[in-house]
Protein backbone atom coordinates (compact mmCIF):
# COMPACT_ATOMS: atom_id res chain seq x y z
CA UNK A 1 0.00 0.00 0.00
CA UNK A 2 1.44 3.39 -0.94
CA UNK A 3 2.08 5.98 1.74
CA UNK A 4 -0.69 8.50 2.44
CA UNK A 5 0.98 11.26 0.42
CA UNK A 6 1.68 8.95 -2.51
CA UNK A 7 -1.90 7.67 -2.42
CA UNK A 8 -3.26 11.22 -2.53
CA UNK A 9 -1.05 12.03 -5.53
CA UNK A 10 -2.14 8.82 -7.26
CA UNK A 11 -5.83 9.60 -6.72
CA UNK A 12 -5.40 13.20 -7.86
CA UNK A 13 -3.67 12.06 -11.05
CA UNK A 14 -6.42 9.52 -11.63
CA UNK A 15 -9.11 12.20 -11.24
CA UNK A 16 -7.33 14.63 -13.54
CA UNK A 17 -6.79 11.93 -16.17
CA UNK A 18 -10.34 10.65 -15.94
CA UNK A 19 -11.82 14.15 -16.30
CA UNK A 20 -9.61 14.75 -19.33
CA UNK A 21 -10.73 11.44 -20.89
CA UNK A 22 -14.39 12.25 -20.31
CA UNK A 23 -14.01 15.76 -21.74
CA UNK A 24 -12.27 14.39 -24.83
CA UNK A 25 -14.98 11.76 -25.30
CA UNK A 26 -17.82 14.29 -25.23
CA UNK A 27 -15.95 16.99 -27.14
CA UNK A 28 -14.37 20.05 -25.64
CA UNK A 29 -17.16 22.38 -26.74
CA UNK A 30 -20.03 20.19 -25.55
CA UNK A 31 -21.79 20.78 -22.25
CA UNK A 32 -21.22 18.13 -19.68
CA UNK A 33 -18.50 19.05 -17.19
CA UNK A 34 -20.95 18.52 -14.35
CA UNK A 35 -21.82 15.05 -15.67
CA UNK A 36 -18.10 14.26 -15.88
CA UNK A 37 -17.62 15.33 -12.26
CA UNK A 38 -20.54 13.16 -11.20
CA UNK A 39 -19.11 10.16 -13.04
CA UNK A 40 -15.75 10.54 -11.29
CA UNK A 41 -17.44 11.18 -7.93
CA UNK A 42 -19.53 8.03 -8.29
CA UNK A 43 -16.46 6.07 -9.35
CA UNK A 44 -14.55 7.16 -6.24
CA UNK A 45 -17.58 6.40 -4.06
CA UNK A 46 -17.96 2.97 -5.64
CA UNK A 47 -14.32 2.22 -4.90
CA UNK A 48 -14.93 2.97 -1.23
CA UNK A 49 -12.89 6.18 -1.12
CA UNK A 50 -13.17 7.74 2.33
CA UNK A 51 -13.74 11.33 1.13
CA UNK A 52 -14.62 11.49 -2.56
CA UNK A 53 -15.97 15.04 -2.39
CA UNK A 54 -12.90 16.39 -0.60
CA UNK A 55 -10.55 14.59 -2.95
CA UNK A 56 -12.43 15.84 -5.99
CA UNK A 57 -12.35 19.36 -4.55
CA UNK A 58 -8.60 19.19 -4.06
CA UNK A 59 -7.99 17.75 -7.53
CA UNK A 60 -10.14 20.34 -9.30
CA UNK A 61 -9.26 23.35 -7.15
CA UNK A 62 -12.93 23.93 -6.32
CA UNK A 63 -14.60 24.23 -2.96
CA UNK A 64 -16.79 21.50 -1.53
CA UNK A 65 -19.75 23.89 -1.79
CA UNK A 66 -19.09 24.55 -5.48
CA UNK A 67 -18.73 20.83 -6.15
CA UNK A 68 -21.92 20.03 -4.25
CA UNK A 69 -23.72 22.50 -6.50
CA UNK A 70 -22.17 21.11 -9.70
CA UNK A 71 -22.98 17.53 -8.66
CA UNK A 72 -26.58 18.56 -7.91
CA UNK A 73 -26.82 20.12 -11.39
CA UNK A 74 -25.51 16.87 -12.91
CA UNK A 75 -27.99 14.78 -10.93
CA UNK A 76 -30.86 17.02 -12.03
CA UNK A 77 -29.78 16.78 -15.67
CA UNK A 78 -29.44 13.03 -15.35
CA UNK A 79 -32.92 12.75 -13.80
CA UNK A 80 -34.35 15.01 -16.49
CA UNK A 81 -32.65 13.13 -19.34
CA UNK A 82 -33.54 9.75 -17.88
CA UNK A 83 -37.20 10.58 -17.30
N, C-alpha and C positions, 0 to 999 in steps of 0.2 A: 504494500500500500504506500503510495507516495506521501511525502510529508504534507502538512496542512497547506503551507504556502505553495508547494508544487501542485497540489490538487486544485487550489483556487485558480492558478494560472491555467491549468489544463481545462478546467470547466469554462473559464473565460474565453479561451481560444476556441473551444467547441462552440460556444454561443455565437461568437463573432463569425466563425466559419459557417455555421448553420444559417444564420440570418443572411449572410451573403449568398449562400446557395439558394435560399428561398426567394430572395429578391431577383436573382438571375433567372430563376425558373418562371417567375410571373412577369418579368420584364421591368426594367428600371423605371419606366414611366407609368406603370399600372398602379392603381391603388391597391393597398393590401399590407402595408407595414404592420398594422395592428394585428391582422390575421397571422402574419409571420411571427410576431411576438407571442401570440397565444399558442401557436404550434410549438415553439421552443419552450414556453412555460409549461405546457402540458407534458412535453417530453421529459423535462427535468422532474416534474412532479411524479410522473410514471416511473422514473428511475429511483424514486425514493429520496431525492435530494432534500436535505434538511431545510433549506431556505431558498426555494426557487425564485421568489420575488426579489429578495435581496441580492441574489447572485445576478439576476437579470438586470437589476438596477445598476449594479457595479459595472457590469460588462457594457451596458449601453450608455452609461453616464447620465441616466435619468433618475429622478426621485421615485421612491416607492409610490407616492401619491400619483405622479404622472403615469407610471406604469399601470397602476390600478385602473386609472381612467381609460388608458389605451386598451387594456385587456377587456374592460367592460364594453367598449365600443366594438371590439372584435366579437365578443360573445353576442351582442345585439345583432350585428351583421350576420353572424352565423345562424342565429335563431330566425332572422328575417329571411335569409336565403334558403334555409332548410324547411321553412313552413310553407 
